[in-house]
Amino acid sequence: MNLARGWLAGFAFCALAGLASWKWLDRPIALWLHAQQSVVHGRHFLEPLTQIPDPLIPAGGVLIVVFGIRALLGRPFGKIQAVAIVCCFSVIVGETIKNGLKWFFGRPWPESWHGNPSFIRDHLYAFHWLNGGHGYDSFPSGHMTATAAVLSVAWLCYPRWRAVYTLVACLVAAGLLLSNFHFLSDVIAGAFLGASIGWMTTVLFGRVPNLVGSGES
């Protein structure tokens, strides 16, 4: 019950922060960054920060197969391998849910890069409900979701390195925001989604120690 209350409190806080950002901060920030030419001059500098989570999803799929083969061979798993498995499931589940939410909210991007509709170029800001894709898939941030999905698992399993996890998350968030790839509320929502999935996945794996064979005759 305490875990559920903690998650609900986090959801309420992030929902309010996201709404406040959507109402008062997203447009001024995007316009200011565009006016300062941060998109033109800063994107090449900041782009490596936004690419930090790029390998996570394909790596998750590959590692699940690798660990699956290892399990079929009867090889034991240490803590590092177990944590890696949880990270893999977390990032893949986060990717799946994120894609559904992008379609549900249908939000345009701050900037246009490949002809996509955007707030800066086309003055589009409203959500296109149940009509994501085709350039309307800014919310929530997938890069932030993947980052938080992995870091939240590591946060729980290896708390000694929490300062490092915080730094990595802040670097990715800064890269996405300052390069005008995402609105602030996109980043907030992606961070909460990823952290939620990582937290839930870690708890779930911890509570099914003997799933296979426990009730078979």
C-alpha positions in Angstrom: 0.0 0.0 0.0 2.9 2.4 0.8 4.4 1.8 -2.6 1.0 2.5 -4.3 0.6 5.7 -2.3 4.1 6.7 -3.2 3.4 6.2 -6.9 0.1 8.0 -6.8 1.8 10.9 -5.0 4.5 11.0 -7.7 1.8 10.8 -10.4 -0.1 13.7 -8.9 3.0 15.8 -8.6 4.2 15.1 -12.2 0.7 15.6 -13.6 0.5 19.0 -11.9 4.0 19.9 -13.1 3.2 18.8 -16.6 0.0 20.8 -16.7 1.7 23.9 -15.4 4.4 23.5 -18.0 1.9 23.0 -20.8 -0.1 26.1 -19.7 2.7 28.5 -18.8 6.2 27.3 -19.8 6.3 25.1 -22.9 5.6 27.8 -25.5 7.8 30.6 -23.9 10.7 28.2 -23.6 10.4 26.9 -27.2 10.1 30.4 -28.6 13.0 31.7 -26.5 15.2 28.8 -27.6 14.3 29.4 -31.2 14.8 33.2 -31.0 18.3 32.6 -29.4 19.2 30.3 -32.3 19.9 27.5 -29.9 18.3 25.2 -32.3 20.7 26.2 -35.1 23.9 26.6 -33.2 23.3 24.4 -30.2 21.8 21.3 -31.7 25.0 19.9 -33.0 26.6 20.4 -29.6 23.7 19.0 -27.7 22.7 16.2 -30.0 25.1 13.7 -28.4 23.3 14.1 -25.1 20.0 13.3 -26.8 21.5 10.1 -28.3 22.6 8.6 -25.0 19.5 6.4 -24.7 19.5 5.4 -28.4 21.2 2.0 -27.9 19.0 1.0 -24.9 16.0 -0.4 -26.8 17.9 -2.5 -29.4 20.3 -3.6 -26.7 17.4 -4.7 -24.5 16.0 -6.9 -27.2 19.4 -8.5 -28.0 20.2 -9.1 -24.3 16.9 -10.7 -23.6 17.7 -13.3 -26.4 21.2 -13.7 -25.0 20.0 -14.2 -21.5 17.2 -16.5 -22.7 19.8 -18.8 -24.4 21.9 -18.7 -21.2 18.8 -19.7 -19.2 18.1 -22.6 -21.6 21.6 -23.8 -21.1 21.0 -23.9 -17.4 23.7 -21.3 -16.6 23.3 -19.4 -13.3 22.7 -15.7 -13.0 24.4 -13.3 -10.7 23.1 -10.0 -9.5 24.5 -8.0 -12.4 22.8 -10.3 -14.9 19.6 -10.3 -13.0 19.5 -6.5 -12.9 20.4 -6.3 -16.6 17.4 -8.6 -17.3 15.1 -6.3 -15.3 16.5 -3.3 -17.2 15.8 -5.0 -20.5 12.2 -5.7 -19.7 11.8 -2.2 -18.3 13.0 -0.4 -21.3 11.1 -2.6 -23.8 7.8 -2.2 -21.8 8.4 1.5 -21.5 8.9 1.7 -25.3 5.7 -0.1 -25.9 3.6 2.0 -23.5 5.3 5.2 -24.7 4.3 4.5 -28.3 0.6 4.0 -27.3 0.6 7.3 -25.4 2.1 9.2 -28.3 -0.7 7.9 -30.5 -3.3 8.8 -27.8 -2.1 12.3 -27.2 -1.0 13.2 -30.7 1.1 16.3 -29.8 3.1 18.3 -32.4 6.8 18.9 -31.9 8.3 22.2 -30.9 10.4 22.4 -34.2 10.2 21.0 -37.7 13.1 18.8 -39.0 11.7 16.6 -41.7 8.6 18.4 -42.8 6.8 17.5 -39.5 4.2 19.9 -38.3 5.4 21.9 -35.3 4.6 24.8 -32.9 7.4 27.0 -34.3 6.7 26.6 -38.0 3.0 25.9 -38.1 1.8 27.5 -34.8 0.3 24.1 -33.8 0.1 23.5 -30.1 -3.1 21.6 -29.4 -3.2 17.9 -28.8 -4.6 15.8 -31.6 -6.3 13.1 -29.5 -6.2 9.5 -30.8 -4.3 10.8 -33.9 -0.6 10.4 -33.1 2.0 9.6 -35.7 2.6 11.6 -38.9 4.5 14.1 -36.9 2.1 14.3 -33.9 4.1 12.2 -31.5 6.1 14.6 -29.2 4.4 13.6 -25.9 5.8 11.9 -23.9 9.5 12.0 -24.7 10.6 8.5 -25.7 14.3 9.2 -25.1 13.5 10.3 -21.6 11.3 7.3 -21.0 14.0 4.9 -22.0 16.6 6.7 -19.9 14.4 6.7 -16.8 13.3 3.1 -17.4 16.9 1.9 -17.0 18.2 4.4 -14.5 15.3 3.7 -12.1 16.1 0.0 -12.0 19.8 0.8 -11.3 18.7 3.4 -8.7 16.9 0.7 -6.7 19.4 -2.1 -7.2 22.7 -0.1 -6.9 21.9 3.0 -4.8 25.5 3.8 -4.3 25.7 5.4 -7.8 22.6 7.5 -7.5 24.5 10.7 -8.1 25.7 9.3 -11.4 22.2 8.3 -12.4 20.9 11.8 -11.6 23.6 13.4 -13.7 22.9 11.2 -16.7 19.2 11.9 -16.5 19.8 15.6 -16.2 22.1 15.6 -19.2 19.6 13.8 -21.4 16.8 16.1 -20.2 18.9 19.2 -20.9 19.9 17.9 -24.3 16.2 17.3 -25.3 15.0 20.6 -23.9 17.8 23.0 -24.9 18.0 21.6 -28.4 14.2 22.2 -28.7 13.6 18.6 -29.6 10.9 18.4 -26.9 8.7 20.6 -24.7 9.4 20.6 -21.0 6.2 18.8 -20.3 7.2 16.0 -22.8 10.4 15.5 -20.7 8.5 15.5 -17.4 6.0 12.9 -18.7 8.7 10.7 -20.2 10.8 10.8 -17.0 7.8 9.8 -14.9 6.7 7.1 -17.3 10.1 5.5 -17.5 10.7 5.7 -13.7 7.3 4.2 -13.1 7.9 1.3 -15.4 11.4 0.7 -13.9 10.0 0.8 -10.4 7.1 -1.5 -11.1 9.2 -4.0 -13.1 11.8 -4.2 -10.3 9.0 -4.9 -7.7 7.3 -7.3 -10.0 10.4 -9.4 -10.6 11.2 -9.4 -6.9 7.8 -10.9 -6.1 7.7 -13.9 -8.5 10.8 -15.8 -7.5 9.6 -19.3 -8.6 7.0 -18.6 -11.4 7.6 -21.7 -13.5 6.9 -25.1 -12.0 5.5 -23.8 -8.7 2.0 -25.1 -9.3 2.6 -27.9 -11.8 1.7 -31.5 -11.0 
